[in-house]
Every structure is written in structure tokens, then in C-alpha cells.
Amino acid sequence: TPPEASPATASLAALYLNSITARHGANLTHLLLSHHWTLGADEIGQLVRGCPNLTQLGVSMYDDNISLMRLLLPFLTKLVACRVLMDPASPALVQQLEAMEVQHHEVGMGLDLVGAQFDKFRWVGVGRLCFEVGRVISEMVVGEDGAEFERKRRVVKGVPYDVVKDIAIWKMDSHEIDEYPLTMLGK
């Protein structure tokens, strides 16, 4: 579990989120929140309900809410890009994600992002990793029981930062972003 935000920071984040969703949520299409404002399940649900027209979203969340985000993303049917920000003060998840093979991320996201509700979805950022989401393919795979079956998944490919730098939720980021090592993308 990441360190708790100071009461002042948590209060400011809650006020900001309430204001955004209540006053601007219906018209909001791009939202990039601070990586210091780590959201819990209630706040993520509030964003999804209050901002149904989001096309780009960048948020920081607790480790256990990444599964929740998978469940809520289908309700953001206009979403084109999503960025899960990592708080540098909580390096454990960052290290865990970056230590995984890029192919594991590509296949896992490809399986999660199948369905008509994801037709517009094109870009994913997780920490410093960036991915392009492509078309749906069918492939034959062998199950644990040795039987072959067909499954559908999106083609997801790790890309360098230069590919996403002009997409609003990356471009709006005020932090200096170092050139990402190509080794993180398996190149």
C-alpha cells in the first residue's frame, strides 16, 4: 500500500474531483490528474459516473484498483486513451510492472480490451510504459487441458514515448519525462 497522502492533499484532491464531476463532468473529454492524487475505488467510480464523455483519462490509483479500472473502463465508451500514473513515492508497483515482459502486458491488455465498448480505444500508458491498441484478431491457443480453442484479442504493441508525446494526456503532463529506455519495450 502506498504512503497515505497528507490530509491537506487528500482534501484538495477530493474537493477538486467533486467540483470537476459536479460542474464539468458531462462536458469533460480530457482529464489528467496529478500522480500525487492516488484515487480509491469510490473516487474512480465517481469519475466514471460523473464524466461519461471522457476520451482521454490519466489517473493514479492504488495497486488493488487496477482490477477495478478494468471493470469500469467498459462504461467509458468514448475513451481513446487511458494513462495509469505511478507515484514515484510508491516504487514497488512501478518496479513490478516494468520487470514484467512487455509481451505479458501486450497479451493481457489485448484480452481485456476485446468488445464493442473498446472499439475507439487506442492508447494505454502504465507508469512509463506506453502501448498502442490495434485491431481484434482471432487466434488458436492450447488450453491447460491440451485442447485447442479459438480466442479473440486486440493487437497491443509497446511503443516508445515519442509515439504518444502529442496525445493530450501525455502532452498536458507538466513533469519532465525522460526518454524511456528502449529496453523497457523489448527492443
C-alpha positions as CSV (number, residue, x, y, z in Angstrom):
1,T,0.0,0.0,0.0
2,P,1.4,3.4,-0.9
3,P,2.0,6.0,1.7
4,E,-1.1,8.0,2.7
5,A,-1.4,11.5,1.3
6,S,-1.3,14.3,3.7
7,P,-4.8,15.4,4.9
8,A,-4.4,18.7,3.1
9,T,-3.5,17.0,-0.2
10,A,-6.3,14.4,0.2
11,S,-8.8,17.2,1.0
12,L,-7.7,19.2,-2.0
13,A,-8.0,16.2,-4.3
14,A,-11.5,15.3,-3.0
15,L,-12.7,18.9,-3.5
16,Y,-11.2,19.1,-7.0
17,L,-12.7,15.8,-8.0
18,N,-16.1,16.7,-6.6
19,S,-16.0,20.1,-8.4
20,I,-14.9,18.5,-11.7
21,T,-17.6,15.8,-11.7
22,A,-20.4,18.0,-10.5
23,R,-19.8,21.1,-12.6
24,H,-17.9,19.9,-15.7
25,G,-18.2,16.2,-15.8
26,A,-20.8,15.9,-18.5
27,N,-18.8,18.1,-20.9
28,L,-15.3,17.0,-20.0
29,T,-13.4,15.0,-22.6
30,H,-9.8,15.1,-21.4
31,L,-8.7,14.7,-17.8
32,L,-5.2,14.3,-16.4
33,L,-5.0,14.4,-12.6
34,S,-1.8,14.6,-10.5
35,H,0.1,11.5,-9.9
36,H,0.1,12.6,-6.2
37,W,-3.7,12.2,-6.0
38,T,-4.0,8.5,-5.8
39,L,-7.6,7.5,-6.2
40,G,-9.5,4.9,-4.3
41,A,-12.4,2.8,-5.6
42,D,-15.1,5.4,-4.7
43,E,-13.3,8.2,-6.5
44,I,-12.7,6.1,-9.6
45,G,-16.4,5.2,-9.7
46,Q,-17.3,8.8,-9.2
47,L,-15.1,9.8,-12.2
48,V,-16.7,7.1,-14.4
49,R,-20.3,8.1,-13.4
50,G,-19.7,11.8,-13.5
51,C,-17.6,12.1,-16.7
52,P,-19.3,9.8,-19.3
53,N,-17.8,11.7,-22.3
54,L,-14.1,11.3,-21.4
55,T,-12.0,10.4,-24.4
56,Q,-8.7,10.7,-22.5
57,L,-8.1,9.9,-18.9
58,G,-4.9,9.9,-16.8
59,V,-5.1,9.0,-13.1
60,S,-3.1,7.5,-10.3
61,M,-4.7,4.6,-8.3
62,Y,-3.9,2.2,-5.6
63,D,-2.5,-1.1,-6.7
64,D,-5.7,-3.1,-6.0
65,N,-7.8,-0.7,-8.0
66,I,-6.2,-1.6,-11.3
67,S,-8.6,-4.6,-11.4
68,L,-11.5,-2.2,-10.6
69,M,-10.4,0.0,-13.5
70,R,-10.7,-3.0,-15.8
71,L,-14.3,-3.4,-14.7
72,L,-15.2,0.3,-15.1
73,L,-13.5,1.0,-18.5
74,P,-16.3,-0.5,-20.5
75,F,-18.6,2.3,-19.2
76,L,-16.3,4.9,-20.7
77,T,-17.3,4.0,-24.3
78,K,-15.8,7.1,-25.8
79,L,-12.3,6.6,-24.3
80,V,-9.5,6.6,-26.8
81,A,-6.5,6.8,-24.3
82,C,-6.0,5.9,-20.7
83,R,-2.9,6.5,-18.6
84,V,-2.4,4.9,-15.2
85,L,0.1,7.2,-13.4
86,M,2.5,6.0,-10.8
87,D,3.5,8.0,-7.8
88,P,7.3,8.0,-7.6
89,A,6.9,7.8,-3.8
90,S,5.5,4.2,-4.3
91,P,8.1,2.5,-6.4
92,A,7.1,-1.1,-5.7
93,L,4.3,-1.3,-8.3
94,V,6.4,0.6,-10.9
95,Q,9.2,-1.9,-10.4
96,Q,6.9,-4.8,-10.6
97,L,5.2,-3.6,-13.9
98,E,8.5,-2.7,-15.5
99,A,10.1,-6.0,-14.6
100,M,7.4,-8.0,-16.4
101,E,8.0,-8.9,-20.0
102,V,6.4,-6.4,-22.4
103,Q,4.7,-9.4,-24.2
104,H,2.9,-10.2,-21.0
105,H,1.4,-6.7,-20.9
106,E,0.5,-6.8,-24.6
107,V,-1.3,-10.1,-24.4
108,G,-3.1,-9.4,-21.1
109,M,-4.3,-6.0,-22.3
110,G,-5.3,-7.4,-25.6
111,L,-7.5,-10.0,-23.9
112,D,-9.0,-7.4,-21.6
113,L,-9.8,-4.9,-24.4
114,V,-12.0,-7.1,-26.7
115,G,-15.6,-6.0,-27.2
116,A,-17.6,-3.3,-29.0
117,Q,-17.2,-0.9,-26.0
118,F,-13.5,-0.7,-26.7
119,D,-13.7,0.0,-30.5
120,K,-12.4,3.5,-30.1
121,F,-9.7,2.7,-27.6
122,R,-6.2,3.2,-29.0
123,W,-3.6,4.1,-26.3
124,V,-2.6,2.9,-22.9
125,G,0.0,4.1,-20.5
126,V,1.0,2.3,-17.4
127,G,3.7,4.1,-15.5
128,R,6.4,4.8,-18.0
129,L,5.2,2.1,-20.4
130,C,3.2,3.1,-23.4
131,F,1.1,0.8,-25.7
132,E,-0.8,1.2,-28.9
133,V,-4.0,-0.8,-29.1
134,G,-4.9,-2.2,-32.5
135,R,-7.4,-4.4,-34.3
136,V,-9.1,-7.5,-33.0
137,I,-7.7,-10.8,-34.1
138,S,-8.7,-14.4,-33.6
139,E,-6.0,-17.0,-32.7
140,M,-5.9,-20.6,-31.9
141,V,-4.4,-21.4,-28.5
142,V,-3.8,-24.6,-26.5
143,G,-5.6,-24.7,-23.1
144,E,-4.2,-26.2,-19.9
145,D,-6.1,-29.4,-20.7
146,G,-4.3,-29.6,-24.1
147,A,-7.4,-28.8,-26.1
148,E,-7.1,-26.2,-28.8
149,F,-9.6,-23.3,-28.9
150,E,-10.1,-20.0,-30.6
151,R,-9.8,-16.7,-28.7
152,K,-10.1,-13.1,-29.7
153,R,-7.8,-10.4,-28.5
154,R,-6.7,-6.9,-29.6
155,V,-3.3,-6.5,-31.0
156,V,-1.4,-4.4,-28.4
157,K,2.2,-3.2,-29.0
158,G,4.6,-1.5,-26.7
159,V,5.7,1.9,-28.2
160,P,8.3,4.5,-27.3
161,Y,7.3,7.7,-25.6
162,D,7.9,9.6,-28.9
163,V,4.8,7.9,-30.4
164,V,2.4,9.2,-27.6
165,K,4.0,12.5,-26.7
166,D,1.5,14.5,-28.7
167,I,-1.6,12.8,-27.3
168,A,-3.3,15.2,-24.9
169,I,-2.9,13.2,-21.6
170,W,0.8,12.9,-22.3
171,K,1.3,16.3,-23.8
172,M,-0.6,18.0,-20.9
173,D,1.8,16.5,-18.3
174,S,3.9,19.2,-16.8
175,H,6.6,16.9,-15.4
176,E,9.7,16.4,-17.3
177,I,9.7,13.0,-18.8
178,D,13.0,11.4,-19.5
179,E,13.5,9.5,-22.8
180,Y,12.2,6.0,-21.9
181,P,14.8,3.3,-22.4
182,L,14.1,1.1,-25.4
183,T,14.9,-1.9,-23.4
184,M,11.6,-1.4,-21.5
185,L,9.8,-2.0,-24.8
186,G,11.8,-5.2,-25.5
187,K,13.9,-3.6,-28.3
